[in-house]
Every structure is written in structure tokens, then in C-alpha cells.
Amino acid sequence: MAIRQPNFFLTVVACALAMITASAFAPATAQDYPNQPIKIVVPFVAGGGVDGVARIIAPRLSEELGQTVVVENRGGAGGAIAARAVAKAPPDGYTFLFGTASTHGTNPSLYTNLGYDAVQDFAPVVHIANSPLVLIASPALGAQSVKDLIALARAKPGSLSFGSYGIGSINHLNAELFNTMADIQANHIPYRGAAPAMTDLMAGRLQYAIDGVAISLGPVKSGSIRLLGVGTPRRSRILPEYPTIAESGLADFEAVTWSGLFAPAGTSRTIVDLINRKVNAILATASLEAAFAQRGIEPVGGPPEAFGAKIQSEIRKWTDFVRTKNIRVDR
């Protein structure tokens, strides 16, 4: 008895329908991108400095892409909670991390069980901004310059106290770096945030600190505290009237906090390059520079490779320093 062969035409049609059905449920390709809202995860609570920068960028990026860009805040563990979440997100270009000097600079050396690899789990997209940290002092101390502060500290080792927002915070580590490079001994006093530290500094109960521009400028302008030096390698565009700490006696000292966009590892290079181009175009506008300047921030930009190289450099710097000083957060 003859065996009937399947109808060739019906087989072709069935295969075509299967391919169409599969493509309807497949993830969007880089050529289709973006066809749904994009999420930028900020690793700190709403209302802070990092959140403010992200919310300046998000609506402008939305205009550039013709797609909604939303900001989602996930604070906790020095930014590690948000970084873990983005590291595990699908690498489809719809979830980005607004990473910082904490998530991709200091955290890898401070936490034993960080829950993500700052290099292997992410694709650097673009370096968005730098913000100088500044050395501030209580007027009661009598120091008029960086050299004055160092001289006072050396004259009476251990007599001065400096403040921070907690062990392992970016201002704590940079103050410890300052002390080490200046060869001075001082007492660390960790606070729960900016307000109590600034209150004690203005009252003279705390002698000095390294802190952000946005927090420090108001009290500096009112004369409540004194700005001794800026942490940028060269004079800052937003604080040109103040000397750098490096030019004031500590050559090569740098204290700058930064932020940038990261995608989960495996994200298409086409998507990474597209977001990089769009953000670089935003950073080049006068309106963006003005908005940043009001917050004491400078736009950076550049290719993903330059940002990736910076991450590697930051991790090496803080890994060596934290190991030498034996600083840990999760003992």
C-alpha cells in the first residue's frame, strides 16, 4: 500500500505561521528599539543629589528617544540593592542603573558579599557627571587654608576631629585619604546624614570634613563654615575662585564624586551606542550645563570605553586604600 506524502504547500504554510507567531512574542531587537518605556534605577532615595541628576537627564532622554523614560528609586546598602537588581535584569535596553562612585568605585572593596560584580555584571554606557568634594572647616578652628589645617593637625596629633555620613561613605574615605596624604592623625566621627554633621561643624564641635558642593555652598556663603580647598585636579569651572587641595600642598590629591549610566551585561552594543550618543548630545546643551551648575555638577560625557576605564581605575584605587586602612562595612 502506498504511503501518502505530506502536502508540501501545507508544510510551508505551517512553518511560516509558526515563525510569525514566535516573532510576535520575541523580545524587541535593537532595530526596533525603543518600543516601550525605559527605566533608570537610582540607587538612593528620592530627593537626594544623585536622584536630582537622574531627573534632569530622564525627560531630556525621553525627548531624544521619543519614548517614556522613568526614574525608579531603590535605596539601601550604599546603592548595592539597586545595583543587584539591575545586574539581574534582562539585557534588553529597558533597564539602566544610574551608577555612582559608591556602586562602582568603593562598594567592591567595602562589602564582602556585595551581590554583584561591578565590572562583569554591567556594560558602561556613559559617564554623565562629576561633582567636586570640598574640604570645609569650622571658622572656630582658625585655619584659613589647607596648609593651615595640616599644620594645626600636625602640631597636636589626634586633637582634631573630622566628620562623615558613616563608615565607608564617600566623604569618609576621601577624608581618610586626605589625612593619609597629609600625614596627620585625626578622629573620625560618623553622623547619620548631612544636617547633624553640618550643625556640629558650624558650632565648632567638629573641626573639618570633606563634603559635597551642593551641601556646603550655602553655609560657606553665609560664613558659617570655611571652604579651604576643592577636590578637583584643576580649578573647578563651578568654583574657580577657590584653590584646589592639590595646588594647596597635597599634590595629586583628588576627591570627586561621579555618576553615569550602566546597562546589564550582555546588552546589545547597538543599544549602548545609541544611548551614549543621545546622552552626549544632551550633555552638550547649554540648558543642561546650567541645570547642573546650580547643583555644583559638571557634565562629562565621552565613549563607553572611557567610562569603563574610569571604573577600573576607581576600583583599583579604593581596593588598595581600603585594604591598607582596614576599613569594612559588613564586618
C-alpha angles and dihedrals in degrees: 000000000000119000114230114235117223115261106265093210093053091049092054092048092049092051092048092051090049091053092048092049092049093049091052090063098036121108116267114270125230088259091059093046127160106022099140137037118295121222126213111196114210112203095216138057123280117273099036129115097266091047090051093055092048091051091052091053100040101067092043091051089048089057092048094050099036089231135101115269115194131190119224121190120215109169129182144089094037091300095311095117093060093042092053091051094051093044088060096042121109110273092234100119096255099099125055134172121227091217126193145191086277101050094042104021117035105014096072090062098038102050125060094198103031095159096223140054109238092210108030098041098052143055111217109230109176140339103235109180149357125206121190121232115220135212108236130182141188112261086226089068091067095221113143097180145015090265091053092053092049092048092051092048093048092048091059110023112209095010096106128070129208127196137220141168092259143308110313095014115140092251091049093053094046092049090051088050090051091050092049095049091044091047094231134137120223139156120257116223113188117207134192097247141323102297100064092041092051092046092055092044092053091046093051094243088115120044106202148345143179110238145154125286096236092057097040105044098074095054090041093055091047091051093242092122134015126238108217103174147349124238099224119110089236130023110294120247089225096046104030094149093063124076121239120248087238094058090045096066108295105090114204094013111144130177113174129145119210145183138202146157123274130185126202113272111270096039111145113269088224090062093043091052092047093053090044092054093046094049092046089054090051092049090053094061122103092226091057093048090051092049091050094046090058087061096043092254132134123208116235118174126164136137125316091251093060091050091049091052090052091053091053091049093049093050092050092048096052096037091059094043097045091048091051093049093040093230117165134167102194103043 
